[in-house]
Amino acid sequence: MHLNDLPTPQVLIDQPRLFANIDRAQQLATSAGVALRPHAKTHKSPVVAKWQIEKGAVGICCAKLGEVEAFVDAGMESVNIRLPYPVNPFNAARLIALMDRATLSIIVDHLDVARGWSDEMRRAGRALDVLVKVDVGFHRCGIDPAGDALGFLQAVAAMPGLRLRGLLSHAGHGYHAASDDELRSVAAREAETLTALRDRATKAGIGLDEMSVGATPTLRFSAGLPGITELRPGNYVYFDRTQVALGAATLDDCALTVLATVVSKPAADRIILDCGSKTLTNDQARGITKAAGYGAVLVGDGGSPRRVDETLTIERLSEEHATVRVTGRTPLQPGDRVRVLPNHSCVVSNLVDAVRLMEDDRVIDTLPVAARGRIQ
Ligand SMILES: Cc1ncc(COP(=O)(O)O)c(C=O)c1O
C-alpha cells in the first residue's frame, strides 16, 4: 500500500530509521561493555521489543504492570523485564502471578513500600529482585543520596524476600540541559553519585552488582562512564522533535511521524490539519526546546521528509484540529497531506491501536501497539 492510500491521521514508523536507531544504541552499549535494556514505554510493541532483543538487548523495561502483562501475553515470556517504577504492593497478586511467567525486577525508594514487598514475598514464599532508585537531580522519585542513603540500603538488604541487586537512576533533568556540555555533566554527576554510594555500600558489606542509568538525552554521554552496568533509554527507538533540539538525534534519525491531511484553509495565513490533541497530544516541546508549537511540519520527498517547513507553526490544537499559522504563503490546499514530527513520540504511540511500518512511501506492515493504554 502507498502512503497516499492511508486514511489520516496515521502514526508512521520508518523501518530503516527504526532499525538504525536500534543498531546504533546497541553498538554504543556493546562497545562500552554495558547492557542495553530499552524502556518499552516508547513503542509498547512486542514486535519492536523482539527486534531490540535480537540485536543484543538484555531485556526490556516497562513502567506499569499492565504493560508487562501485555508483553508477556504476547509471548515474551522468557524476557527479563524491569519496572523502574515505584510499583505499590497493592499490586502484589498481579506481580506474583507475573513472576511465574517472566523474570521481573522492580525498584524501591521508600522503606514502607520495601517492607510491604518484603511481607508479600515472604507470604508467597518468593524472592523479588529490587534495585534502589536514587535521585540524581531530577527530583521525581528516588532516595536522596545526601541523606541516609546507606541506612536505606542496609535496611533493604536485610529485608527477607527481597534481593538487593543494585542502584538505578533516571536523569530526566537532562531534558532541561542547554548544551552538550551540560548533558555531559548531568551524565557524569549521575555516574559519580551512584558510584560513590555503591562504594560506601561495598565498605559496609553490601555488594551491589548493578548500576543502571537511562534517558535518551544523556545516553551518548553515559555509555562508558565508570561503574555503569546498564543503559535504559526508551525514546531513542523513534526519537522526536525534543531529541532533535537536544542534539540527541537528527531529523533523519526520527522514525515516528504523523501523516495528516489539510482539511481546511479558512484564511491565507491559516490551514487546519486533521491531527489534534487526540493524535499529537498537548505535550509542549520540553526543556530547552522552546520551539513553538505542537510539532514540526516536515517537507521533502514523500517517504522520508528531511526538512522542517519553517513557514508553518502548529500553534493550537483542538481534539481533532491542528491550527497551523502560515508565515508568508503556502501552496497547501485542502486534501493535501503533510508529515508532522511530534514533540514527544512516546505519548503519540500510546494513542493508537496500531502504527504503520513504512519503507520509503510504502506501507510494509501494521504493528499493533499491544500495550497502549495499559497504564494500570
Ligand atoms: C525510570 C525511567 N527509565 C528510563 C526512561 C527512558 O528515558 P527516555 O524516555 O529519555 O529514553 C524513563 C523515561 O521516562 C524513565 O522514567
The ligand as a MOL file (V3000), in Angstrom:
LIG
                    3D

  0  0  0     0  0            999 V3000
M  V30 BEGIN CTAB
M  V30 COUNTS 16 16 0 0 0
M  V30 BEGIN ATOM
M  V30 1 C 12.7880 5.3550 35.0830 0
M  V30 2 C 12.9960 5.6220 33.6430 0
M  V30 3 N 13.9790 4.9680 32.9950 0
M  V30 4 C 14.2140 5.1860 31.6800 0
M  V30 5 C 13.4540 6.0810 30.9520 0
M  V30 6 C 13.7580 6.3080 29.4920 0
M  V30 7 O 14.0730 7.6480 29.2570 0
M  V30 8 P 13.8830 8.3320 27.8100 0
M  V30 9 O 12.4430 8.4450 27.5730 0
M  V30 10 O 14.5760 9.6470 27.9460 0
M  V30 11 O 14.5570 7.4470 26.8390 0
M  V30 12 C 12.4340 6.7840 31.6020 0
M  V30 13 C 11.6030 7.7540 30.8820 0
M  V30 14 O 10.6470 8.3020 31.3270 0
M  V30 15 C 12.1980 6.5480 32.9770 0
M  V30 16 O 11.2270 7.1850 33.6490 0
M  V30 END ATOM
M  V30 BEGIN BOND
M  V30 1 1 1 2
M  V30 2 1 2 3
M  V30 3 2 2 15
M  V30 4 2 3 4
M  V30 5 1 4 5
M  V30 6 1 5 6
M  V30 7 2 5 12
M  V30 8 1 6 7
M  V30 9 1 7 8
M  V30 10 2 8 9
M  V30 11 1 8 10
M  V30 12 1 8 11
M  V30 13 1 12 13
M  V30 14 1 12 15
M  V30 15 2 13 14
M  V30 16 1 15 16
M  V30 END BOND
M  V30 END CTAB
M  END
